[in-house]
């Protein structure tokens, strides 16, 4: 049984993801964004959606999302690029 568990643990790989903010004209087509990644949050008041996308495909996915007719523009999260150690 230990061999089976160790094989499952070895095959598990954490994928790096990045947040993509998608500003929308209308929320009617939010379900169409599911094909690009995991929808984390949708703001009904401000008309935007937060989507987690695999980091390797972020640029290609951002271009594809920008081509959709219900999307105003997209913004990439810069949090992975910022060093989180604030000590001098």
LUMMARPA-491309 format. One line per 5 residues: their letters; for each residue x, y, z of N, C-alpha, C, O. Coordinates in steps of 0.001 Angstrom, whole numbers, padded with zeros to 6 digits. Example, Ala and Ser with C-alpha at 12.3 -4.5 7.8 and 13.67 -1.06 7.14 Angstrom:
% residues 2
as) 013190:-005690:007800:012300:-004500:007800:013200:-003300:007800:014236:-003319:008465  012850:-002250:007080:013670:-001060:007140:012900:000030:007870:013409:001138:008039
END
This chain:
% residues 88
xxxxx) 000815:-001197:000000:000000:000000:000000:000857:001259:000000:000463:002269:-000583  001992:001219:000626:002881:002379:000647:003402:002721:-000745:003617:003892:-001059  003608:001699:-001581:004082:001943:-002942:003036:002697:-003757:003378:003574:-004550  001779:002363:-003565:000697:003032:-004295:000609:004490:-003879:000467:005369:-004730  000692:004759:-002584:000629:006137:-002102:001822:006951:-002575:001672:008116:-002944
xxxxx) 002993:006355:-002567:004179:007092:-002989:004118:007418:-004482:004578:008483:-004894  003556:006520:-005301:003422:006798:-006731:002451:007941:-006970:002686:008778:-007841  001360:007990:-006206:000391:009075:-006366:000996:010403:-005951:000754:011423:-006596  001773:010401:-004893:002391:011639:-004420:003432:012128:-005415:003522:013331:-005659  004216:011234:-005992:005237:011618:-006966:004624:012184:-008239:005214:013063:-008868
xxxxx) 003461:011699:-008627:002857:012152:-009867:002100:013478:-009704:001722:014102:-010695  001886:013896:-008479:001177:015157:-008236:002133:016327:-008423:003150:016427:-007737  001798:017208:-009355:002632:018376:-009634:001760:019622:-009491:000678:019704:-010072  002235:020578:-008722:001500:021827:-008545:001767:022729:-009748:002918:023017:-010077  000698:023168:-010394:000839:024054:-011545:000856:025501:-011074:000080:025893:-010204
xxxxx) 001743:026278:-011655:001777:027703:-011329:000639:028386:-012075:000423:028154:-013265  -000074:029224:-011356:-001206:029927:-011952:-001053:031411:-011706:-000339:031841:-010800  -001733:032178:-012524:-001715:033631:-012375:-003131:034146:-012544:-003923:033600:-013312  -003430:035198:-011817:-004762:035792:-011858:-004877:036732:-013049:-003963:037503:-013342  -005996:036657:-013717:-006293:037521:-014852:-007594:038250:-014550:-008617:037616:-014293
xxxxx) -007561:039576:-014580:-008755:040392:-014355:-009351:040706:-015714:-008687:041288:-016572  -010610:040318:-015909:-011282:040509:-017192:-012414:041499:-016988:-013391:041199:-016301  -012288:042671:-017578:-013334:043696:-017504:-014323:043455:-018632:-013926:043269:-019783  -015612:043457:-018306:-016651:043042:-019244:-017634:044173:-019537:-017819:045076:-018722  -018257:044112:-020706:-019368:044998:-021025:-020651:044483:-020384:-021472:045264:-019903
xxxxx) -020813:043173:-020381:-022027:042559:-019865:-021667:041256:-019164:-020716:040578:-019553  -022421:040910:-018138:-022164:039682:-017396:-022891:038469:-017976:-022764:037364:-017448  -023637:038661:-019038:-024414:037557:-019610:-023528:036423:-020117:-023930:035261:-020068  -022345:036736:-020598:-021476:035729:-021203:-020362:035251:-020270:-019374:034690:-020743  -020494:035456:-018977:-019447:035053:-018035:-019179:033553:-018117:-018038:033120:-017953
xxxxx) -020205:032767:-018367:-020030:031316:-018443:-019077:030922:-019567:-018442:029870:-019489  -018966:031738:-020603:-018051:031446:-021702:-016583:031521:-021278:-015713:030964:-021948  -016309:032210:-020169:-014930:032342:-019706:-014422:031089:-019002:-013223:030974:-018749  -015306:030152:-018682:-014898:028925:-017991:-013915:028096:-018810:-013110:027358:-018243  -013970:028209:-020119:-013076:027421:-020970:-011628:027881:-020885:-010728:027148:-021296
xxxxx) -011382:029077:-020362:-010029:029624:-020297:-009341:029360:-018968:-008112:029388:-018897  -010098:029106:-017922:-009516:028865:-016606:-010594:028813:-015539:-011785:028756:-015845  -010164:028833:-014283:-011090:028749:-013171:-011569:030150:-012786:-010762:031015:-012448  -012866:030363:-012838:-013433:031655:-012450:-013449:031709:-010929:-014079:030880:-010272  -012748:032695:-010379:-012602:032828:-008937:-013663:033745:-008348:-014209:033459:-007282
xxxxx) -013961:034853:-009039:-014905:035832:-008525:-015495:036609:-009688:-014826:036851:-010694  -016772:037003:-009537:-017446:037846:-010525:-018112:038994:-009789:-018905:038773:-008874  -017792:040222:-010185:-018404:041400:-009586:-019571:041841:-010463:-019385:042223:-011618  -020759:041785:-009906:-021936:042205:-010669:-022028:043722:-010766:-022521:044257:-011759  -021557:044407:-009742:-021654:045867:-009718:-020642:046526:-010659:-020978:047475:-011367
xxxxx) -019405:046023:-010665:-018344:046670:-011450:-018054:045951:-012766:-017190:046396:-013522  -018748:044856:-013058:-018619:044115:-014323:-017196:043643:-014618:-016617:043983:-015650  -016647:042860:-013699:-015364:042219:-013971:-015370:040812:-013394:-016181:040484:-012528  -014455:039987:-013887:-014310:038621:-013407:-012836:038346:-013143:-011964:038832:-013863  -012568:037566:-012108:-011210:037143:-011787:-011070:035682:-012188:-011850:034835:-011752
xxxxx) -010080:035391:-013017:-009887:034039:-013544:-008442:033608:-013273:-007501:034360:-013527  -008283:032393:-012756:-006954:031810:-012609:-006628:031001:-013854:-007397:030137:-014275  -005457:031303:-014441:-005018:030675:-015691:-003623:030098:-015467:-002841:030653:-014696  -003304:028984:-016137:-001949:028421:-016057:-000942:029447:-016556:-001146:030095:-017583  000146:029580:-015809:001109:030637:-016111:001810:030442:-017455:002206:031423:-018084
xxxxx) 001970:029201:-017906:002640:028971:-019190:001804:029490:-020354:002352:029874:-021387  000493:029505:-020197:-000405:029870:-021289:-001041:031249:-021107:-001999:031577:-021806  -000533:032048:-020194:-001223:033295:-019828:-001269:034291:-020983:-002303:034921:-021204  -000183:034446:-021717:-000168:035440:-022800:-001094:035030:-023944:-001827:035853:-024492  -001047:033750:-024291:-001908:033251:-025357:-003385:033349:-024955:-004234:033728:-025761
xxxxx) -003672:033008:-023716:-005049:033057:-023224:-005549:034494:-023143:-006706:034772:-023457  -004686:035398:-022725:-005076:036810:-022630:-005436:037370:-024013:-006401:038124:-024141  -004681:037012:-025027:-004980:037467:-026389:-006320:036915:-026866:-007112:037625:-027485  -006565:035625:-026568:-007834:035008:-026984:-009022:035656:-026266:-010068:035876:-026876  -008865:035959:-024983:-009960:036567:-024220:-010222:037986:-024716:-011376:038406:-024805
xxxxx) -009171:038721:-025039:-009344:040098:-025530:-010100:040161:-026854:-010715:041182:-027162  -010066:039093:-027637:-010769:039074:-028921:-012278:038888:-028778:-013023:039139:-029725  -012737:038448:-027600:-014169:038225:-027394:-014921:039552:-027393:-014419:040552:-026881  -016114:039561:-027961:-016860:040805:-028146:-017395:041400:-026843:-017685:042596:-026806  -017534:040626:-025788:-018085:041137:-024533:-016999:041562:-023537:-017312:041912:-022399
xxxxx) -015734:041534:-023953:-014617:041887:-023076:-014118:043284:-023413:-013832:043588:-024571  -014015:044137:-022387:-013435:045472:-022581:-011924:045373:-022688:-011340:045737:-023709  -011288:044876:-021623:-009847:044644:-021628:-009491:043710:-020478:-010326:043408:-019625  -008248:043263:-020467:-007785:042360:-019418:-006545:042937:-018757:-005810:043727:-019348  -006333:042517:-017507:-005142:042911:-016763:-004559:041669:-016101:-005289:040850:-015543
xxxxx) -003243:041540:-016168:-002561:040432:-015521:-002171:040838:-014110:-001821:041993:-013869  -002228:039906:-013187:-001791:040158:-011829:-000264:040176:-011787:000389:039330:-012398  000300:041140:-011065:001747:041241:-010945:002251:040675:-009624:003432:040811:-009307  001389:040051:-008862:001776:039541:-007548:002912:038520:-007614:003812:038591:-006778  002926:037572:-008561:004063:036632:-008609:005396:037305:-008928:006450:036755:-008608
xxxxx) 005373:038473:-009547:006604:039175:-009914:007172:039995:-008761:008346:040364:-008787  006359:040285:-007756:006778:041127:-006640:007401:040258:-005562:006865:039208:-005208  008535:040704:-005045:009161:039974:-003956:008385:040257:-002678:008144:041416:-002339  007998:039211:-001973:007150:039358:-000793:007959:039491:000502:007379:039527:001587  009280:039563:000401:010129:039775:001566:010386:041270:001677:011133:041831:000876
xxx) 009771:041925:002668:009830:043382:002761:010899:043891:003733:010995:045095:003969  011684:043000:004284:012742:043434:005206:013934:043961:004426:014243:043481:003335  014589:044939:004991:015757:045543:004331:017002:044751:004562:018070:045124:004076
END
